[in-house]
Amino acid sequence: MEFINIAHAGVISDAPSLASAGMKILNFLLSVFGIVAIIMLVVSGVTYFFSAGNEEMNKKAKRATTYAIVGIILAMSGMIIVRMISQFYK
């Protein structure tokens, strides 16, 4: 007769800490934020390219580019800060 292996739960002390789980979630959200900012940078570049001299479209594209660059800087600095803070909890 063959026995079926049943999954066993680990000890609760083996579970990741709340700080570790929070850091993983925060890293994920900052990564998504950075990717969206990079996509926005590409979209604003395409908008600027196809504005064909329309001043209103140029202003919108330049403003979107500025916001995208600020978003990229914020996402990168946020990831650096999170990684520095996570070093204290290891």
LUMMARPA-98775 format. One record per atom (N, C-alpha, C, O): residue number from 1; x, y, z; residue in one letter; atom name. Coordinates in nm, 4 decimals, always signed. Layout:
<sites>
+-----+----------+----------+----------+---------+-------+
! num !       c1 !       c2 !       c3 ! residuo ! atomo !
+-----+----------+----------+----------+---------+-------+
! NUM !        X !        Y !        Z !       A !    CA !
...
+-----+----------+----------+----------+---------+-------+
</sites>
This chain:
<sites>
+-----+----------+----------+----------+---------+-------+
! num !       c1 !       c2 !       c3 ! residuo ! atomo !
+-----+----------+----------+----------+---------+-------+
!   1 !  +0.0843 !  -0.1163 !  +0.0000 !       M !     N !
!   1 !  +0.0000 !  +0.0000 !  +0.0000 !       M !    CA !
!   1 !  +0.0897 !  +0.1238 !  +0.0000 !       M !     C !
!   1 !  +0.1847 !  +0.1340 !  +0.0776 !       M !     O !
!   2 !  +0.0575 !  +0.2153 !  -0.0872 !       E !     N !
!   2 !  +0.1386 !  +0.3359 !  -0.1028 !       E !    CA !
!   2 !  +0.0757 !  +0.4505 !  -0.0246 !       E !     C !
!   2 !  -0.0454 !  +0.4720 !  -0.0299 !       E !     O !
!   3 !  +0.1592 !  +0.5233 !  +0.0476 !       F !     N !
!   3 !  +0.1101 !  +0.6353 !  +0.1267 !       F !    CA !
!   3 !  +0.1223 !  +0.7640 !  +0.0462 !       F !     C !
!   3 !  +0.2190 !  +0.7838 !  -0.0274 !       F !     O !
!   4 !  +0.0252 !  +0.8493 !  +0.0611 !       I !     N !
!   4 !  +0.0259 !  +0.9782 !  -0.0075 !       I !    CA !
!   4 !  +0.0920 !  +1.0806 !  +0.0843 !       I !     C !
!   4 !  +0.0569 !  +1.0926 !  +0.2017 !       I !     O !
!   5 !  +0.1867 !  +1.1532 !  +0.0295 !       N !     N !
!   5 !  +0.2514 !  +1.2581 !  +0.1072 !       N !    CA !
!   5 !  +0.1548 !  +1.3746 !  +0.1253 !       N !     C !
!   5 !  +0.0946 !  +1.4229 !  +0.0294 !       N !     O !
!   6 !  +0.1417 !  +1.4173 !  +0.2467 !       I !     N !
!   6 !  +0.0547 !  +1.5296 !  +0.2787 !       I !    CA !
!   6 !  +0.1430 !  +1.6483 !  +0.3144 !       I !     C !
!   6 !  +0.2407 !  +1.6352 !  +0.3881 !       I !     O !
!   7 !  +0.1068 !  +1.7636 !  +0.2611 !       A !     N !
!   7 !  +0.1850 !  +1.8841 !  +0.2913 !       A !    CA !
!   7 !  +0.1667 !  +1.9192 !  +0.4381 !       A !     C !
!   7 !  +0.0559 !  +1.9143 !  +0.4914 !       A !     O !
!   8 !  +0.2754 !  +1.9542 !  +0.5011 !       H !     N !
!   8 !  +0.2715 !  +1.9930 !  +0.6419 !       H !    CA !
!   8 !  +0.3077 !  +2.1402 !  +0.6528 !       H !     C !
!   8 !  +0.3990 !  +2.1888 !  +0.5861 !       H !     O !
!   9 !  +0.2356 !  +2.2083 !  +0.7365 !       A !     N !
!   9 !  +0.2645 !  +2.3500 !  +0.7587 !       A !    CA !
!   9 !  +0.3900 !  +2.3622 !  +0.8436 !       A !     C !
!   9 !  +0.4173 !  +2.2784 !  +0.9295 !       A !     O !
!  10 !  +0.4654 !  +2.4677 !  +0.8179 !       G !     N !
!  10 !  +0.5866 !  +2.4921 !  +0.8945 !       G !    CA !
!  10 !  +0.5547 !  +2.5535 !  +1.0295 !       G !     C !
!  10 !  +0.4388 !  +2.5782 !  +1.0628 !       G !     O !
!  11 !  +0.6559 !  +2.5767 !  +1.1035 !       V !     N !
!  11 !  +0.6420 !  +2.6397 !  +1.2340 !       V !    CA !
!  11 !  +0.6171 !  +2.7881 !  +1.2115 !       V !     C !
!  11 !  +0.6685 !  +2.8465 !  +1.1161 !       V !     O !
!  12 !  +0.5387 !  +2.8486 !  +1.2990 !       I !     N !
!  12 !  +0.5038 !  +2.9896 !  +1.2830 !       I !    CA !
!  12 !  +0.6284 !  +3.0785 !  +1.2878 !       I !     C !
!  12 !  +0.6278 !  +3.1876 !  +1.2308 !       I !     O !
!  13 !  +0.7318 !  +3.0351 !  +1.3526 !       S !     N !
!  13 !  +0.8542 !  +3.1153 !  +1.3586 !       S !    CA !
!  13 !  +0.9263 !  +3.1165 !  +1.2246 !       S !     C !
!  13 !  +1.0140 !  +3.2001 !  +1.2029 !       S !     O !
!  14 !  +0.8910 !  +3.0250 !  +1.1339 !       D !     N !
!  14 !  +0.9496 !  +3.0226 !  +1.0000 !       D !    CA !
!  14 !  +0.8833 !  +3.1227 !  +0.9058 !       D !     C !
!  14 !  +0.9342 !  +3.1479 !  +0.7966 !       D !     O !
!  15 !  +0.7706 !  +3.1798 !  +0.9469 !       A !     N !
!  15 !  +0.6977 !  +3.2742 !  +0.8627 !       A !    CA !
!  15 !  +0.7763 !  +3.4052 !  +0.8514 !       A !     C !
!  15 !  +0.8459 !  +3.4443 !  +0.9450 !       A !     O !
!  16 !  +0.7650 !  +3.4719 !  +0.7380 !       P !     N !
!  16 !  +0.8353 !  +3.6000 !  +0.7237 !       P !    CA !
!  16 !  +0.7774 !  +3.7040 !  +0.8197 !       P !     C !
!  16 !  +0.6586 !  +3.7011 !  +0.8520 !       P !     O !
!  17 !  +0.8615 !  +3.7939 !  +0.8639 !       S !     N !
!  17 !  +0.8160 !  +3.8962 !  +0.9574 !       S !    CA !
!  17 !  +0.7272 !  +3.9967 !  +0.8849 !       S !     C !
!  17 !  +0.7261 !  +4.0047 !  +0.7621 !       S !     O !
!  18 !  +0.6544 !  +4.0714 !  +0.9633 !       L !     N !
!  18 !  +0.5661 !  +4.1728 !  +0.9070 !       L !    CA !
!  18 !  +0.6472 !  +4.2789 !  +0.8336 !       L !     C !
!  18 !  +0.6052 !  +4.3277 !  +0.7287 !       L !     O !
!  19 !  +0.7623 !  +4.3146 !  +0.8880 !       A !     N !
!  19 !  +0.8488 !  +4.4134 !  +0.8232 !       A !    CA !
!  19 !  +0.8996 !  +4.3611 !  +0.6894 !       A !     C !
!  19 !  +0.9061 !  +4.4356 !  +0.5916 !       A !     O !
!  20 !  +0.9353 !  +4.2336 !  +0.6852 !       S !     N !
!  20 !  +0.9841 !  +4.1739 !  +0.5609 !       S !    CA !
!  20 !  +0.8738 !  +4.1717 !  +0.4551 !       S !     C !
!  20 !  +0.8985 !  +4.2042 !  +0.3389 !       S !     O !
!  21 !  +0.7540 !  +4.1341 !  +0.4944 !       A !     N !
!  21 !  +0.6425 !  +4.1313 !  +0.4005 !       A !    CA !
!  21 !  +0.6087 !  +4.2722 !  +0.3532 !       A !     C !
!  21 !  +0.5794 !  +4.2933 !  +0.2355 !       A !     O !
!  22 !  +0.6128 !  +4.3680 !  +0.4445 !       G !     N !
!  22 !  +0.5863 !  +4.5069 !  +0.4078 !       G !    CA !
!  22 !  +0.6890 !  +4.5605 !  +0.3101 !       G !     C !
!  22 !  +0.6547 !  +4.6326 !  +0.2164 !       G !     O !
!  23 !  +0.8145 !  +4.5257 !  +0.3315 !       M !     N !
!  23 !  +0.9203 !  +4.5713 !  +0.2414 !       M !    CA !
!  23 !  +0.9026 !  +4.5118 !  +0.1015 !       M !     C !
!  23 !  +0.9259 !  +4.5797 !  +0.0015 !       M !     O !
!  24 !  +0.8617 !  +4.3858 !  +0.0948 !       K !     N !
!  24 !  +0.8397 !  +4.3229 !  -0.0357 !       K !    CA !
!  24 !  +0.7240 !  +4.3902 !  -0.1095 !       K !     C !
!  24 !  +0.7318 !  +4.4145 !  -0.2300 !       K !     O !
!  25 !  +0.6175 !  +4.4198 !  -0.0365 !       I !     N !
!  25 !  +0.5027 !  +4.4870 !  -0.0973 !       I !    CA !
!  25 !  +0.5418 !  +4.6261 !  -0.1443 !       I !     C !
!  25 !  +0.5058 !  +4.6671 !  -0.2546 !       I !     O !
!  26 !  +0.6152 !  +4.6985 !  -0.0613 !       L !     N !
!  26 !  +0.6577 !  +4.8336 !  -0.0968 !       L !    CA !
!  26 !  +0.7518 !  +4.8324 !  -0.2171 !       L !     C !
!  26 !  +0.7407 !  +4.9181 !  -0.3048 !       L !     O !
!  27 !  +0.8436 !  +4.7372 !  -0.2223 !       N !     N !
!  27 !  +0.9313 !  +4.7244 !  -0.3390 !       N !    CA !
!  27 !  +0.8519 !  +4.6974 !  -0.4654 !       N !     C !
!  27 !  +0.8813 !  +4.7535 !  -0.5709 !       N !     O !
!  28 !  +0.7505 !  +4.6112 !  -0.4551 !       F !     N !
!  28 !  +0.6661 !  +4.5809 !  -0.5702 !       F !    CA !
!  28 !  +0.5929 !  +4.7064 !  -0.6181 !       F !     C !
!  28 !  +0.5908 !  +4.7356 !  -0.7376 !       F !     O !
!  29 !  +0.5335 !  +4.7798 !  -0.5251 !       L !     N !
!  29 !  +0.4588 !  +4.8997 !  -0.5623 !       L !    CA !
!  29 !  +0.5497 !  +5.0062 !  -0.6229 !       L !     C !
!  29 !  +0.5112 !  +5.0741 !  -0.7181 !       L !     O !
!  30 !  +0.6698 !  +5.0209 !  -0.5680 !       L !     N !
!  30 !  +0.7637 !  +5.1177 !  -0.6244 !       L !    CA !
!  30 !  +0.8102 !  +5.0752 !  -0.7633 !       L !     C !
!  30 !  +0.8333 !  +5.1601 !  -0.8495 !       L !     O !
!  31 !  +0.8242 !  +4.9451 !  -0.7856 !       S !     N !
!  31 !  +0.8603 !  +4.8955 !  -0.9184 !       S !    CA !
!  31 !  +0.7507 !  +4.9262 !  -1.0195 !       S !     C !
!  31 !  +0.7787 !  +4.9703 !  -1.1309 !       S !     O !
!  32 !  +0.6268 !  +4.9029 !  -0.9805 !       V !     N !
!  32 !  +0.5138 !  +4.9321 !  -1.0687 !       V !    CA !
!  32 !  +0.5084 !  +5.0819 !  -1.0982 !       V !     C !
!  32 !  +0.4857 !  +5.1227 !  -1.2121 !       V !     O !
!  33 !  +0.5293 !  +5.1629 !  -0.9954 !       F !     N !
!  33 !  +0.5281 !  +5.3077 !  -1.0107 !       F !    CA !
!  33 !  +0.6371 !  +5.3522 !  -1.1085 !       F !     C !
!  33 !  +0.6129 !  +5.4389 !  -1.1925 !       F !     O !
!  34 !  +0.7551 !  +5.2946 !  -1.0985 !       G !     N !
!  34 !  +0.8643 !  +5.3272 !  -1.1896 !       G !    CA !
!  34 !  +0.8351 !  +5.2855 !  -1.3323 !       G !     C !
!  34 !  +0.8664 !  +5.3591 !  -1.4260 !       G !     O !
!  35 !  +0.7757 !  +5.1687 !  -1.3502 !       I !     N !
!  35 !  +0.7419 !  +5.1213 !  -1.4845 !       I !    CA !
!  35 !  +0.6374 !  +5.2122 !  -1.5487 !       I !     C !
!  35 !  +0.6468 !  +5.2445 !  -1.6671 !       I !     O !
!  36 !  +0.5376 !  +5.2533 !  -1.4700 !       V !     N !
!  36 !  +0.4350 !  +5.3443 !  -1.5220 !       V !    CA !
!  36 !  +0.4979 !  +5.4778 !  -1.5606 !       V !     C !
!  36 !  +0.4609 !  +5.5362 !  -1.6624 !       V !     O !
!  37 !  +0.5922 !  +5.5266 !  -1.4806 !       A !     N !
!  37 !  +0.6593 !  +5.6530 !  -1.5123 !       A !    CA !
!  37 !  +0.7398 !  +5.6410 !  -1.6416 !       A !     C !
!  37 !  +0.7413 !  +5.7346 !  -1.7216 !       A !     O !
!  38 !  +0.8061 !  +5.5286 !  -1.6633 !       I !     N !
!  38 !  +0.8824 !  +5.5092 !  -1.7862 !       I !    CA !
!  38 !  +0.7885 !  +5.5002 !  -1.9072 !       I !     C !
!  38 !  +0.8184 !  +5.5553 !  -2.0131 !       I !     O !
!  39 !  +0.6766 !  +5.4318 !  -1.8917 !       I !     N !
!  39 !  +0.5786 !  +5.4250 !  -2.0003 !       I !    CA !
!  39 !  +0.5250 !  +5.5648 !  -2.0309 !       I !     C !
!  39 !  +0.5063 !  +5.6005 !  -2.1473 !       I !     O !
!  40 !  +0.5004 !  +5.6436 !  -1.9262 !       M !     N !
!  40 !  +0.4522 !  +5.7798 !  -1.9460 !       M !    CA !
!  40 !  +0.5562 !  +5.8652 !  -2.0174 !       M !     C !
!  40 !  +0.5208 !  +5.9520 !  -2.0971 !       M !     O !
!  41 !  +0.6833 !  +5.8416 !  -1.9896 !       L !     N !
!  41 !  +0.7902 !  +5.9136 !  -2.0577 !       L !    CA !
!  41 !  +0.7887 !  +5.8817 !  -2.2075 !       L !     C !
!  41 !  +0.8063 !  +5.9711 !  -2.2902 !       L !     O !
!  42 !  +0.7683 !  +5.7573 !  -2.2413 !       V !     N !
!  42 !  +0.7619 !  +5.7169 !  -2.3827 !       V !    CA !
!  42 !  +0.6386 !  +5.7790 !  -2.4500 !       V !     C !
!  42 !  +0.6471 !  +5.8293 !  -2.5620 !       V !     O !
!  43 !  +0.5249 !  +5.7748 !  -2.3811 !       V !     N !
!  43 !  +0.4021 !  +5.8313 !  -2.4376 !       V !    CA !
!  43 !  +0.4166 !  +5.9813 !  -2.4597 !       V !     C !
!  43 !  +0.3725 !  +6.0334 !  -2.5622 !       V !     O !
!  44 !  +0.4776 !  +6.0506 !  -2.3652 !       S !     N !
!  44 !  +0.4945 !  +6.1952 !  -2.3824 !       S !    CA !
!  44 !  +0.5926 !  +6.2251 !  -2.4963 !       S !     C !
!  44 !  +0.5763 !  +6.3244 !  -2.5673 !       S !     O !
!  45 !  +0.6941 !  +6.1399 !  -2.5140 !       G !     N !
!  45 !  +0.7851 !  +6.1572 !  -2.6269 !       G !    CA !
!  45 !  +0.7149 !  +6.1396 !  -2.7603 !       G !     C !
!  45 !  +0.7383 !  +6.2151 !  -2.8547 !       G !     O !
!  46 !  +0.6295 !  +6.0399 !  -2.7671 !       V !     N !
!  46 !  +0.5536 !  +6.0165 !  -2.8909 !       V !    CA !
!  46 !  +0.4570 !  +6.1326 !  -2.9153 !       V !     C !
!  46 !  +0.4402 !  +6.1766 !  -3.0290 !       V !     O !
!  47 !  +0.3940 !  +6.1819 !  -2.8095 !       T !     N !
!  47 !  +0.3033 !  +6.2960 !  -2.8225 !       T !    CA !
!  47 !  +0.3783 !  +6.4190 !  -2.8720 !       T !     C !
!  47 !  +0.3287 !  +6.4920 !  -2.9578 !       T !     O !
!  48 !  +0.4963 !  +6.4417 !  -2.8189 !       Y !     N !
!  48 !  +0.5778 !  +6.5556 !  -2.8619 !       Y !    CA !
!  48 !  +0.6192 !  +6.5395 !  -3.0081 !       Y !     C !
!  48 !  +0.6201 !  +6.6361 !  -3.0844 !       Y !     O !
!  49 !  +0.6528 !  +6.4188 !  -3.0454 !       F !     N !
!  49 !  +0.6960 !  +6.3917 !  -3.1827 !       F !    CA !
!  49 !  +0.5826 !  +6.4180 !  -3.2826 !       F !     C !
!  49 !  +0.6050 !  +6.4741 !  -3.3898 !       F !     O !
!  50 !  +0.4620 !  +6.3772 !  -3.2463 !       F !     N !
!  50 !  +0.3490 !  +6.3901 !  -3.3375 !       F !    CA !
!  50 !  +0.2682 !  +6.5179 !  -3.3169 !       F !     C !
!  50 !  +0.1590 !  +6.5306 !  -3.3723 !       F !     O !
!  51 !  +0.3190 !  +6.6123 !  -3.2389 !       S !     N !
!  51 !  +0.2446 !  +6.7362 !  -3.2159 !       S !    CA !
!  51 !  +0.2438 !  +6.8261 !  -3.3393 !       S !     C !
!  51 !  +0.1563 !  +6.9115 !  -3.3535 !       S !     O !
!  52 !  +0.3398 !  +6.8074 !  -3.4274 !       A !     N !
!  52 !  +0.3460 !  +6.8786 !  -3.5563 !       A !    CA !
!  52 !  +0.3394 !  +7.0301 !  -3.5388 !       A !     C !
!  52 !  +0.2723 !  +7.0991 !  -3.6156 !       A !     O !
!  53 !  +0.4093 !  +7.0815 !  -3.4373 !       G !     N !
!  53 !  +0.4164 !  +7.2259 !  -3.4186 !       G !    CA !
!  53 !  +0.3006 !  +7.2859 !  -3.3429 !       G !     C !
!  53 !  +0.2977 !  +7.4072 !  -3.3220 !       G !     O !
!  54 !  +0.2050 !  +7.2053 !  -3.3012 !       N !     N !
!  54 !  +0.0921 !  +7.2547 !  -3.2231 !       N !    CA !
!  54 !  +0.1429 !  +7.2911 !  -3.0830 !       N !     C !
!  54 !  +0.1877 !  +7.2047 !  -3.0076 !       N !     O !
!  55 !  +0.1352 !  +7.4197 !  -3.0502 !       E !     N !
!  55 !  +0.1910 !  +7.4678 !  -2.9224 !       E !    CA !
!  55 !  +0.1221 !  +7.4056 !  -2.8017 !       E !     C !
!  55 !  +0.1875 !  +7.3770 !  -2.7014 !       E !     O !
!  56 !  -0.0063 !  +7.3848 !  -2.8097 !       E !     N !
!  56 !  -0.0808 !  +7.3242 !  -2.6971 !       E !    CA !
!  56 !  -0.0323 !  +7.1813 !  -2.6705 !       E !     C !
!  56 !  -0.0114 !  +7.1416 !  -2.5559 !       E !     O !
!  57 !  -0.0150 !  +7.1060 !  -2.7779 !       M !     N !
!  57 !  +0.0340 !  +6.9680 !  -2.7637 !       M !    CA !
!  57 !  +0.1786 !  +6.9662 !  -2.7154 !       M !     C !
!  57 !  +0.2159 !  +6.8790 !  -2.6369 !       M !     O !
!  58 !  +0.2612 !  +7.0614 !  -2.7613 !       N !     N !
!  58 !  +0.3995 !  +7.0707 !  -2.7147 !       N !    CA !
!  58 !  +0.4043 !  +7.0940 !  -2.5642 !       N !     C !
!  58 !  +0.4818 !  +7.0297 !  -2.4935 !       N !     O !
!  59 !  +0.3212 !  +7.1862 !  -2.5152 !       K !     N !
!  59 !  +0.3185 !  +7.2159 !  -2.3714 !       K !    CA !
!  59 !  +0.2754 !  +7.0937 !  -2.2912 !       K !     C !
!  59 !  +0.3337 !  +7.0634 !  -2.1871 !       K !     O !
!  60 !  +0.1730 !  +7.0237 !  -2.3400 !       K !     N !
!  60 !  +0.1254 !  +6.9044 !  -2.2699 !       K !    CA !
!  60 !  +0.2327 !  +6.7953 !  -2.2671 !       K !     C !
!  60 !  +0.2525 !  +6.7289 !  -2.1653 !       K !     O !
!  61 !  +0.3008 !  +6.7780 !  -2.3791 !       A !     N !
!  61 !  +0.4049 !  +6.6746 !  -2.3865 !       A !    CA !
!  61 !  +0.5224 !  +6.7099 !  -2.2957 !       A !     C !
!  61 !  +0.5761 !  +6.6226 !  -2.2275 !       A !     O !
!  62 !  +0.5622 !  +6.8351 !  -2.2943 !       K !     N !
!  62 !  +0.6730 !  +6.8766 !  -2.2071 !       K !    CA !
!  62 !  +0.6364 !  +6.8625 !  -2.0604 !       K !     C !
!  62 !  +0.7186 !  +6.8195 !  -1.9795 !       K !     O !
!  63 !  +0.5132 !  +6.8984 !  -2.0257 !       R !     N !
!  63 !  +0.4679 !  +6.8847 !  -1.8872 !       R !    CA !
!  63 !  +0.4628 !  +6.7371 !  -1.8471 !       R !     C !
!  63 !  +0.5015 !  +6.7017 !  -1.7357 !       R !     O !
!  64 !  +0.4150 !  +6.6511 !  -1.9375 !       A !     N !
!  64 !  +0.4103 !  +6.5076 !  -1.9094 !       A !    CA !
!  64 !  +0.5506 !  +6.4504 !  -1.8949 !       A !     C !
!  64 !  +0.5739 !  +6.3629 !  -1.8115 !       A !     O !
!  65 !  +0.6447 !  +6.4998 !  -1.9765 !       T !     N !
!  65 !  +0.7837 !  +6.4549 !  -1.9654 !       T !    CA !
!  65 !  +0.8419 !  +6.4936 !  -1.8304 !       T !     C !
!  65 !  +0.9100 !  +6.4136 !  -1.7663 !       T !     O !
!  66 !  +0.8151 !  +6.6154 !  -1.7876 !       T !     N !
!  66 !  +0.8634 !  +6.6610 !  -1.6563 !       T !    CA !
!  66 !  +0.8074 !  +6.5738 !  -1.5449 !       T !     C !
!  66 !  +0.8810 !  +6.5312 !  -1.4558 !       T !     O !
!  67 !  +0.6773 !  +6.5471 !  -1.5497 !       Y !     N !
!  67 !  +0.6148 !  +6.4640 !  -1.4464 !       Y !    CA !
!  67 !  +0.6686 !  +6.3210 !  -1.4493 !       Y !     C !
!  67 !  +0.6872 !  +6.2590 !  -1.3446 !       Y !     O !
!  68 !  +0.6935 !  +6.2693 !  -1.5689 !       A !     N !
!  68 !  +0.7468 !  +6.1334 !  -1.5800 !       A !    CA !
!  68 !  +0.8871 !  +6.1248 !  -1.5218 !       A !     C !
!  68 !  +0.9201 !  +6.0284 !  -1.4527 !       A !     O !
!  69 !  +0.9701 !  +6.2254 !  -1.5496 !       I !     N !
!  69 !  +1.1063 !  +6.2249 !  -1.4949 !       I !    CA !
!  69 !  +1.1030 !  +6.2375 !  -1.3430 !       I !     C !
!  69 !  +1.1789 !  +6.1701 !  -1.2734 !       I !     O !
!  70 !  +1.0157 !  +6.3231 !  -1.2916 !       V !     N !
!  70 !  +1.0005 !  +6.3347 !  -1.1460 !       V !    CA !
!  70 !  +0.9527 !  +6.2021 !  -1.0874 !       V !     C !
!  70 !  +0.9985 !  +6.1616 !  -0.9805 !       V !     O !
!  71 !  +0.8610 !  +6.1341 !  -1.1564 !       G !     N !
!  71 !  +0.8132 !  +6.0041 !  -1.1099 !       G !    CA !
!  71 !  +0.9229 !  +5.8990 !  -1.1070 !       G !     C !
!  71 !  +0.9312 !  +5.8199 !  -1.0131 !       G !     O !
!  72 !  +1.0066 !  +5.8981 !  -1.2088 !       I !     N !
!  72 !  +1.1184 !  +5.8031 !  -1.2125 !       I !    CA !
!  72 !  +1.2151 !  +5.8304 !  -1.0981 !       I !     C !
!  72 !  +1.2613 !  +5.7376 !  -1.0318 !       I !     O !
!  73 !  +1.2458 !  +5.9588 !  -1.0749 !       I !     N !
!  73 !  +1.3369 !  +5.9948 !  -0.9662 !       I !    CA !
!  73 !  +1.2774 !  +5.9550 !  -0.8314 !       I !     C !
!  73 !  +1.3480 !  +5.9015 !  -0.7459 !       I !     O !
!  74 !  +1.1485 !  +5.9806 !  -0.8120 !       L !     N !
!  74 !  +1.0835 !  +5.9431 !  -0.6858 !       L !    CA !
!  74 !  +1.0820 !  +5.7916 !  -0.6654 !       L !     C !
!  74 !  +1.1071 !  +5.7433 !  -0.5550 !       L !     O !
!  75 !  +1.0528 !  +5.7172 !  -0.7715 !       A !     N !
!  75 !  +1.0492 !  +5.5715 !  -0.7596 !       A !    CA !
!  75 !  +1.1874 !  +5.5164 !  -0.7264 !       A !     C !
!  75 !  +1.2007 !  +5.4283 !  -0.6414 !       A !     O !
!  76 !  +1.2898 !  +5.5679 !  -0.7931 !       M !     N !
!  76 !  +1.4254 !  +5.5185 !  -0.7674 !       M !    CA !
!  76 !  +1.4724 !  +5.5563 !  -0.6272 !       M !     C !
!  76 !  +1.5325 !  +5.4748 !  -0.5573 !       M !     O !
!  77 !  +1.4448 !  +5.6799 !  -0.5866 !       S !     N !
!  77 !  +1.4863 !  +5.7193 !  -0.4519 !       S !    CA !
!  77 !  +1.4064 !  +5.6436 !  -0.3463 !       S !     C !
!  77 !  +1.4598 !  +5.6095 !  -0.2408 !       S !     O !
!  78 !  +1.2799 !  +5.6174 !  -0.3738 !       G !     N !
!  78 !  +1.2000 !  +5.5381 !  -0.2816 !       G !    CA !
!  78 !  +1.2531 !  +5.3962 !  -0.2663 !       G !     C !
!  78 !  +1.2571 !  +5.3421 !  -0.1559 !       G !     O !
!  79 !  +1.2938 !  +5.3366 !  -0.3776 !       M !     N !
!  79 !  +1.3502 !  +5.2012 !  -0.3708 !       M !    CA !
!  79 !  +1.4816 !  +5.2008 !  -0.2929 !       M !     C !
!  79 !  +1.5090 !  +5.1078 !  -0.2169 !       M !     O !
!  80 !  +1.5628 !  +5.3050 !  -0.3121 !       I !     N !
!  80 !  +1.6882 !  +5.3132 !  -0.2372 !       I !    CA !
!  80 !  +1.6610 !  +5.3270 !  -0.0888 !       I !     C !
!  80 !  +1.7258 !  +5.2610 !  -0.0076 !       I !     O !
!  81 !  +1.5661 !  +5.4116 !  -0.0523 !       I !     N !
!  81 !  +1.5329 !  +5.4304 !  +0.0890 !       I !    CA !
!  81 !  +1.4788 !  +5.3022 !  +0.1499 !       I !     C !
!  81 !  +1.5168 !  +5.2649 !  +0.2609 !       I !     O !
!  82 !  +1.3895 !  +5.2338 !  +0.0771 !       V !     N !
!  82 !  +1.3330 !  +5.1082 !  +0.1281 !       V !    CA !
!  82 !  +1.4423 !  +5.0040 !  +0.1477 !       V !     C !
!  82 !  +1.4422 !  +4.9323 !  +0.2477 !       V !     O !
!  83 !  +1.5347 !  +4.9950 !  +0.0540 !       R !     N !
!  83 !  +1.6428 !  +4.8965 !  +0.0677 !       R !    CA !
!  83 !  +1.7353 !  +4.9320 !  +0.1831 !       R !     C !
!  83 !  +1.7861 !  +4.8432 !  +0.2516 !       R !     O !
!  84 !  +1.7573 !  +5.0608 !  +0.2052 !       M !     N !
!  84 !  +1.8419 !  +5.1003 !  +0.3191 !       M !    CA !
!  84 !  +1.7728 !  +5.0680 !  +0.4515 !       M !     C !
!  84 !  +1.8369 !  +5.0208 !  +0.5454 !       M !     O !
!  85 !  +1.6434 !  +5.0933 !  +0.4588 !       I !     N !
!  85 !  +1.5684 !  +5.0634 !  +0.5796 !       I !    CA !
!  85 !  +1.5609 !  +4.9127 !  +0.6022 !       I !     C !
!  85 !  +1.5684 !  +4.8666 !  +0.7160 !       I !     O !
!  86 !  +1.5461 !  +4.8359 !  +0.4942 !       S !     N !
!  86 !  +1.5353 !  +4.6902 !  +0.5103 !       S !    CA !
!  86 !  +1.6654 !  +4.6301 !  +0.5636 !       S !     C !
!  86 !  +1.6631 !  +4.5214 !  +0.6214 !       S !     O !
!  87 !  +1.7765 !  +4.6969 !  +0.5458 !       Q !     N !
!  87 !  +1.9045 !  +4.6478 !  +0.5999 !       Q !    CA !
!  87 !  +1.9024 !  +4.6464 !  +0.7532 !       Q !     C !
!  87 !  +1.9707 !  +4.5652 !  +0.8156 !       Q !     O !
!  88 !  +1.8241 !  +4.7360 !  +0.8133 !       F !     N !
!  88 !  +1.8171 !  +4.7414 !  +0.9593 !       F !    CA !
!  88 !  +1.7366 !  +4.6253 !  +1.0169 !       F !     C !
!  88 !  +1.7556 !  +4.5887 !  +1.1328 !       F !     O !
!  89 !  +1.6466 !  +4.5667 !  +0.9369 !       Y !     N !
!  89 !  +1.5598 !  +4.4603 !  +0.9873 !       Y !    CA !
!  89 !  +1.6111 !  +4.3213 !  +0.9552 !       Y !     C !
!  89 !  +1.5415 !  +4.2229 !  +0.9799 !       Y !     O !
!  90 !  +1.7308 !  +4.3113 !  +0.9008 !       K !     N !
!  90 !  +1.7848 !  +4.1782 !  +0.8694 !       K !    CA !
!  90 !  +1.8688 !  +4.1267 !  +0.9816 !       K !     C !
!  90 !  +1.9224 !  +4.0162 !  +0.9729 !       K !     O !
+-----+----------+----------+----------+---------+-------+
</sites>
